[in-house]
Structure formats: structure tokens, C-alpha cells
């Protein structure tokens, strides 16, 4: 009897050891870092390729939704965005009876979608291959690896099919912006005098909004050249602020510049300085906050997807107003009617002035992050370190959004109503989106 008891105990111990040994790979494979690194790689490629802020926001939305839809199968408390996001009616399910690594499936889905949506797909492919080898080196069983890759590809294919029907391809064939000759309308600005970027972006299918016009801001201030007019006084305020910036105000303006179009002159040569987009800045903040909160890979995928969808809708809504009101930039107005030698601290972006995209996107982002992580989560933003700008600490997401908004006034590229009304626009977009978006049971 004692021998039988000893044999049973030994078998159970060996079984337990074998089971733990077989699942040891999970500790390293089921990590949020694979999600962070995949999103970051797509960011690096977008920096290299120089995408406009609206186009970058579209790419972020599709790659992060792909990652989320794969990741949520690792936690029964999360639900699919199918039926919630416009045009996304279904998502493939994992096969019953098969074992998966959903962090692998998510990373594979992110990078597979990313490769199709960017120009430098070879850069992502190289990273993708290396990352997949890391998963293999965790000791993951071959069948689990194969199942996960297959499932990630199914998700990616579904997301790409969905993306293909958002009207983006059609807008590539539409006419460029036709510069208006009237005094009030936006004109290209120095040094590159680029044509208006994405004048048809309001035709892109929204992710959560009912339409691109859903949260139309207050009417833009009526144009006037008269020195006693409100418009003239708004321009004077921009000019005066630019002439008397404090060191801290200059720091704030430069910190939130996020202009992927910055063009530099060196004699007869022009070259671009590559910077992260405004949406990309907030996606990076999302990663910083997820790491601080020690979010697992599912919660991390959730944060990225929610942020990216709202940021994408913010650009769609904002760009609709920009190309309807066509408000002239302060640089053009001030040079023509007030001071021909005045220059803004920041280089003026190549699209109409009203409303401030930074104000819309930053405040929408702050609403989403506050919903996900709370109202008073202090954090240090290191997004700009790679551009030789030191980190900045913030008491809350709203604190960061407030600074990002006013930075555009300090930089000399927006009148104050564009900032104030942009803040309200961003808040309303996000608050509406969050009533539509459900990620937890």
C-alpha cells in the first residue's frame, strides 16, 4: 500500500513538473512588450516615410484594432469591436481545442497589417521576422506557434479587407487642393509652400462617429483687414505673443511641434526634419502610461485600439472643418497686413488654420486616457527625447492636453479661437466615442 501511495505521489509530482515546464514559455511570450514594440516599429517606419498626420492616424487605427482583436482571446472579460466600429461586422474566432499564444497572434496581426499600409514594408518585414524568432526562442511548442501565426493572419486579413472599404483609395485619385485667390482663404506658407494636405479627408469612413460633420465647431471668426476688427486683433495677439515669448513658452511650443513636414533650407538645398505626428505623440504616451500601470498585453492592446480609433475620428472631424472654413494662417495674414518681417516660432503646417488639430486630438486623447487610467495619473512624457528634447512631467492627461493646445498659440500658427474651440471639439468627439465603444463585459 505504501509503495502504491509513493508511486501515485511521484507520478503526480512528475506530471506537475512536466506541465509547469511545458508552460514555462508563457512567462516570456505573453508579454505586453511585444505589443509595444510592434506598434513602435510601425511608428518608426511612418517617421521614415513621412506620413501626414491624418494618414498616420488611419494606419494606427487599423494596426491597433488588429492587435486588440487577436489579444482579447486571452482574457474572457474583453469583447470584440465588431459591430461597434463602422463597417467591421465580424472577426474570425480561434478554433476550439487548439492552443494559442494570443500575444504572438496580436503582434503578428499588427505587423502584417502595418506592412500593407506603409511604403517601406521591407523595414517592417525585417523587424517582423526577428520578432517571430524571439517568440520561437521562448520554448513555445511548435503547434502553438503555428496556430497563433495562422490566427493572427486571419485577423490581419479581415482588418485589411475592412480597411480597403473606407474610401481611402478613392481619395488618392481626387484632385489636389485648388488654392483660392480671395483674401480670406488659406494660402501655402514658406519655406516649401506645400499644397494643402488631405483636402478630401472628410470622405474617409469614420470609426465611431456618425459622420465627419458630427461635431462641427462654432463658426470661424469672420475675416477682416480692418485694424479695429476682431480678426485683426486676433492676429495682433499672435504677433505680440511671438515677439515676447518666455523661455518656458518657447520650450512648450517646440516640445509639442510634432510637424512631420518641417522643411529646412541650407543654401540652395531643402531637406526635411522627420518628427512624430501629433497622433503618434499621443500613441507613444499611451505606451508610456501602459508600462507605468504595468498593464498586461490585453489591456495594453485595448488602450492602443481605443486611443487610435478616437484619434482617427478626431482628424476626420477636424479636417472637415479645415477645408470648409479655409481660414488663413496667422503667418500669411500678419505678413500681408501687419508686419511683413514677422515669423512664427514654429513652421506653419500645410493646411488651413481652423480648428487646431493639436487641440482637437490632444483633448480627445486625454478624455480616453482618463477613462482608461484615471483622472490624476502623473506621468513623464519622453516622446521627444529621440529628437533631442528633454522629457516633460505632467500631473494628468488633461494637463498635458492643455499644454499641447496652447503650444500652437505660442508657436504662432493658430489664433486663439481655433485653440479654444478645438478643445471643445476634441472633448465632444471623445465623450461621444466612449458612449459607443465597449471593450469590457
TAWOUR-V319858 format. One line per field, one symbol per residue. ss: DSSP state (H for helix, E for strand, - for the rest). burial: 1 if it has 16 or more other ideal C-beta (glycine too) atoms within 10 Angstrom, else 0. A space follows every 50 residues. Layout:
# TAWOUR-V319858
ss = ???
burial = ???
This chain:
# TAWOUR-V319858
ss = -HHHHHHHHHHHHHHHHHHHHH--HHHHH--HHHHHHHHHHHHHHHHHH- --HHHHHHHHHHHHHHHHHHHHHH---E---------------------- -HHHHHHHHHHHHHHHH---HHHHHHHHHHHHHHHH-----HHHHHHHHH HHHHHHHHHHHHH----HHHHH------------E--------------- HHH--------------------------HHHHHHHHHHHHHH---HHHH HHHHH-------EEEE--EEEE-----HHHHHHHHHHHHHHH----HHHH HHHHHHHHHHHHHHHHHHHHHHHHH-E--HHHHHHHH------------- ------HHHHHHHHHHHHHHHHH-----EEE-HHHHH----EEE--HHHH HHHHHHHHHH-----HHHHHHHHHHHHHHHHHHHHH---E-
burial = 00000000000000000000000010011111011111101111111011 11111111111111111111111110010110001101001001000001 11111111111111111100001100110011001001010001101111 11111111110110010100000000100000010111100100011111 11111111100101111001101100000011011101101100100011 11111111111110000000000011111111111111110010111111 11111111111111111111111011111111111011000101111111 11111111111111111111111000101010110000100101011101 11111111111111111111111111111101110010100
